[in-house]
Structures are given as structure tokens and as C-alpha cells.
Amino acid sequence: MKLLQGATHTVIARLSALVLAGLLLVSVGGYAVEHFGLLRKGSEYRAEFLDAWPLVAGMDVRISGAVAGQVRKVALTNHGTADVTFQLDSGVPQPRADATVAIRQDDLLGDTDLSLSLGTSRDPLRGPIPIARSIQEPRLDDFLNIFQTPVRVALKTFIVELGTALENRGVDVNDAILRLRPGFEALGNVFAELRGQIGALRQVLDNSHVLTSQLATRTHDLDRLVTGLSQTLTGVAANAAQLDSGLAQLPAALTATRTTLGRVQTLASSVQPLAATIATGAPGFQRAASLIGPYAGALSAAAKVSAPTIALAGNALRHGAPALRDLRKTSFAALLNPTSGLFGALAPVLSQMSDGLFGSNKGGGLGGVVLPGNDATAPNVDPARDYLSAYLVISCELFGVKQGPGCLQQILQTYASPATQASRAPARRVGALKPLLSYLLSK
């Protein structure tokens, strides 16, 4: 019986020891899981820093402020940089190829952690995060050390007093921050709008650069412009009194100008009917203008034909000048008297005129002579008077053709040819005498 009781106590003691050992193992395992993350191990990654101080192994890795892993090792590389190995908890998303990392101070007491940003690239992170995407954020001590001792002491005092003022006011501070959130969101929208206008701002800056470049090349011209403007302003200032006087007279000038413009308007209204009439008669003016050319050509041809006759008439008037002077001294009744000698005085004039009108030896005319009254060929004529013996002589030279055998036939052929009628002056002259010429040729 005693042996049975001893064995039972031994078994109970061993069972108690095993239970205590199990409880101790569970407690230690839970502590290890809680503080060392033994059951939540994930993938390890590396990051390179120029300076990793004061980061050490065991510090937290945070993503968006939440603990997501731990720092495993901080080592020195062969080229003088810090190589930090960190491990993420299981279930944390894998960092992307553009992930960034920073050593950040948590609080004023100096606690530090490794802040990780996972990135947005489609490719996963391969290899260590380079120095280009790693940073050591400035610590408060570093910030304070840039000031001299009095300023640094004052800043520390201010921070301590600020902490004291905010002590036990966390709820109020959070409420104030929540109230400020809409303002910060609006400020964020402003910055987003400015970010969207960067292209337009860049274009404005580019245009400003082009403008300033052009102005830089025209410095001499700008200097001349500024100098000229300065001289102009100086001249205006020197003649301020005259300008004031001119401006004082400007209302009267404007009134007179208004009156003149009113009269001009009245005149324009009066001229409008005349302009309408001229516009209505414009077709007639156009037809008249088209006829002036042929008429001027005909006058030119007539002037050329009558030039010899006009010359002879002028010569006759010059010869008759003495007779005309005597004629002014004689009464009209005396002139009608056959014995007055009028016809005798005019004999030279009549002779020249008859030669001009009828003489065939002057290059034109109808032909004729002046005979005295006592001529034997003039029976029954007063011997005291002269008379005109004229006959019709058609001369080829009258139509611009040299006198000679067959010249009259040449004139007719020229007239009869339509192809040359418009280009030959003789044909134009013959047109009116065609019936007469045809009659003479038929005889």
C-alpha cells in the first residue's frame, strides 16, 4: 500500500512538473512572438544609406506609421556606406521596384525607426534599395545644433513649454486638427491645380525668356528709346504753359470743327443727287468717250488735208492787210460804188484766195484762174472788173496719192479692199466721194 501511494505521488509530481514546463514554454513563446516576431517572419530586404546613425538592429520598420517588420542588421560596406538589412512581417505586401526608405526620429526622446514606402511600380523590388531612394531625415538635435547657444537654449525652452501647454490637451489638439483638415484639403487642391498648370507656367517662363533674350540684343535701341522718351518728357515739361493754353483752346476748336463737319455733311447731302445723276449718265459718258478717239482721228486727218489751204489763206490775209486798212477808212456806200476801187484793192487777195481754193499748182484745190474783164476770152464782160474762171479738177493728191498715170484707179482699188480700208487714210477720205468717183469713171 505504501509503495502504491509513493508511486502515485511520484506520478503527480512529474505531471505537475510537465504542466509547469508547458505553461512556461507557452509564456516564453508568447513573449517571443510578441516582442521578437518569431512566428511572423517574412522576406528580408536591404537598403543602402550614406549614414545609418542612429539605426541599430531590433528597431521597428514602419509602413504608413504602422509596425511592419524589424531591422535585422546594420553593416559597413567596402565603399564606406551603410548596408541595412530589414525583415517584413508575413502578409505585408512586397516592396516595388521604386520603393523608398528613410531613417526617421519618432519622438523627442530619440526613438528611431526605419520608414518604408512600398512604391507603385509594376515590377517587384530586386536587390537593395539604392542611395538615390534612401534618406536620413534630420533629427531635432541636428536642427537645434545649427543655432548658436542662446538661440538653441531658447528653442529648447520653447519646445518644453509647448509640450507643457499641450499636456493633457490631446483631445483638443486632435479636434483642432480635424477642424483644420478642410482647409488643408483646400490647400491641397490649390497645389494640385498649380501642379496641373505647370505646363502653362513653363510656357510663360519660356516666352518670358525669349522676350528677355530679344530685349538683351536690343539694349542699344532701348537706351535710345529711353533717352528719347526722357527728352520728350523734358520738352513737354518745359512747354507745359503752352500745352495748357492749347488745351484750354481745344473746346473752342472742337466746337468749330463740329460746325465745319456739319456743313460738310450738308454739302455731301446736297451733292448726293448730283452724284446719282452722274452715275445714271455714266453709260452715256462711256459711249461718248469711246467716240472721242475716232473723232479726234478724223479731225487730225482733216487738219493734215486742209493745212496747205490754211497756209495759202494766211498768206492771202497778209497780202490783203493794206487793203483792209484802206477799207476801214471807206464807208459802206462808197464800197458798193464800182469806182471805189475795192475790187482793185482786193485783187491781190482774191488772186491768192483763188489760187488757194481752185489752183491746181499748189498741191490741192478744185482748180481755176482769175481773169481781167478786158480779156479777149471774156465777151460781154465789164472791162473794169475781174472775173473768176473756175472748173472742177479731181486731183489724186487730194486723196493722199501721188499724181501720175493710174492714180485714180489705185484710189478706187484701195477703197474697194475691205482688208485695207481700216488701215489706209486715202480709203477713209474716198468713202464720202464714192458716188462722184464712180460717175466720173463711167464717163
C-alpha positions, 0 to 999 in steps of 0.5 A, spaced: 500 500 500 505 504 501 509 503 495 502 504 491 501 511 494 509 513 493 508 511 486 502 515 485 505 521 488 511 520 484 506 520 478 503 527 480 509 530 481 512 529 474 505 531 471 505 537 475 512 538 473 510 537 465 504 542 466 509 547 469 514 546 463 508 547 458 505 553 461 512 556 461 514 554 454 507 557 452 509 564 456 516 564 453 513 563 446 508 568 447 513 573 449 517 571 443 512 572 438 510 578 441 516 582 442 521 578 437 516 576 431 518 569 431 512 566 428 511 572 423 517 572 419 517 574 412 522 576 406 528 580 408 530 586 404 536 591 404 537 598 403 543 602 402 544 609 406 550 614 406 549 614 414 545 609 418 546 613 425 542 612 429 539 605 426 541 599 430 538 592 429 531 590 433 528 597 431 521 597 428 520 598 420 514 602 419 509 602 413 504 608 413 506 609 421 504 602 422 509 596 425 511 592 419 517 588 420 524 589 424 531 591 422 535 585 422 542 588 421 546 594 420 553 593 416 559 597 413 560 596 406 567 596 402 565 603 399 564 606 406 556 606 406 551 603 410 548 596 408 541 595 412 538 589 412 530 589 414 525 583 415 517 584 413 512 581 417 508 575 413 502 578 409 505 585 408 505 586 401 512 586 397 516 592 396 516 595 388 521 596 384 521 604 386 520 603 393 523 608 398 526 608 405 528 613 410 531 613 417 526 617 421 526 620 429 519 618 432 519 622 438 523 627 442 526 622 446 530 619 440 526 613 438 528 611 431 525 607 426 526 605 419 520 608 414 518 604 408 514 606 402 512 600 398 512 604 391 507 603 385 511 600 380 509 594 376 515 590 377 517 587 384 523 590 388 530 586 386 536 587 390 537 593 395 534 599 395 539 604 392 542 611 395 538 615 390 531 612 394 534 612 401 534 618 406 536 620 413 531 625 415 534 630 420 533 629 427 531 635 432 538 635 435 541 636 428 536 642 427 537 645 434 545 644 433 545 649 427 543 655 432 548 658 436 547 657 444 542 662 446 538 661 440 538 653 441 537 654 449 531 658 447 528 653 442 529 648 447 525 652 452 520 653 447 519 646 445 518 644 453 513 649 454 509 647 448 509 640 450 507 643 457 501 647 454 499 641 450 499 636 456 493 633 457 490 637 451 490 631 446 483 631 445 483 638 443 489 638 439 486 632 435 479 636 434 483 642 432 486 638 427 480 635 424 477 642 424 483 644 420 483 638 415 478 642 410 482 647 409 488 643 408 484 639 403 483 646 400 490 647 400 491 641 397 487 642 391 490 649 390 497 645 389 494 640 385 491 645 380 498 649 380 501 642 379 496 641 373 498 648 370 505 647 370 505 646 363 502 653 362 507 656 367 513 653 363 510 656 357 510 663 360 517 662 363 519 660 356 516 666 352 518 670 358 525 668 356 525 669 349 522 676 350 528 677 355 533 674 350 530 679 344 530 685 349 538 683 351 540 684 343 536 690 343 539 694 349 542 699 344 535 701 341 532 701 348 537 706 351 535 710 345 528 709 346 529 711 353 533 717 352 528 719 347 522 718 351 526 722 357 527 728 352 520 728 350 518 728 357 523 734 358 520 738 352 513 737 354 515 739 361 518 745 359 512 747 354 507 745 359 504 753 359 503 752 352 500 745 352 495 748 357 493 754 353 492 749 347 488 745 351 484 750 354 483 752 346 481 745 344 473 746 346 473 752 342 476 748 336 472 742 337 466 746 337 468 749 330 470 743 327 463 740 329 460 746 325 465 745 319 463 737 319 456 739 319 456 743 313 460 738 310 455 733 311 450 738 308 454 739 302 455 731 301 447 731 302 446 736 297 451 733 292 448 726 293 443 727 287 448 730 283 452 724 284 446 719 282 445 723 276 452 722 274 452 715 275 445 714 271 449 718 265 455 714 266 453 709 260 452 715 256 459 718 258 462 711 256 459 711 249 461 718 248 468 717 250 469 711 246 467 716 240 472 721 242 478 717 239 475 716 232 473 723 232 479 726 234 482 721 228 478 724 223 479 731 225 487 730 225 486 727 218 482 733 216 487 738 219 493 734 215 488 735 208 486 742 209 493 745 212 496 747 205 489 751 204 490 754 211 497 756 209 495 759 202 489 763 206 494 766 211 498 768 206 492 771 202 490 775 209 497 778 209 497 780 202 490 783 203 492 787 210 493 794 206 487 793 203 483 792 209 486 798 212 484 802 206 477 799 207 476 801 214 477 808 212 471 807 206 464 807 208 459 802 206 456 806 200 462 808 197 464 800 197 458 798 193 460 804 188 464 800 182 469 806 182 471 805 189 476 801 187 475 795 192 475 790 187 482 793 185 484 793 192 482 786 193 485 783 187 491 781 190 487 777 195 482 774 191 488 772 186 491 768 192 484 766 195 483 763 188 489 760 187 488 757 194 481 754 193 481 752 185 489 752 183 491 746 181 499 748 182 499 748 189 498 741 191 490 741 192 484 745 190 478 744 185 482 748 180 481 755 176 484 762 174 482 769 175 481 773 169 481 781 167 474 783 164 478 786 158 480 779 156 479 777 149 476 770 152 471 774 156 465 777 151 460 781 154 464 782 160 465 789 164 472 791 162 473 794 169 472 788 173 475 781 174 472 775 173 473 768 176 474 762 171 473 756 175 472 748 173 472 742 177 479 738 177 479 731 181 486 731 183 489 724 186 493 728 191 487 730 194 486 723 196 493 722 199 496 719 192 501 721 188 499 724 181 501 720 175 498 715 170 493 710 174 492 714 180 485 714 180 484 707 179 489 705 185 484 710 189 478 706 187 482 699 188 484 701 195 477 703 197 474 697 194 479 692 199 475 691 205 482 688 208 485 695 207 480 700 208 481 700 216 488 701 215 489 706 209 487 714 210 486 715 202 480 709 203 477 713 209 477 720 205 474 716 198 468 713 202 464 720 202 466 721 194 464 714 192 458 716 188 462 722 184 468 717 183 464 712 180 460 717 175 466 720 173 469 713 171 463 711 167 464 717 163 
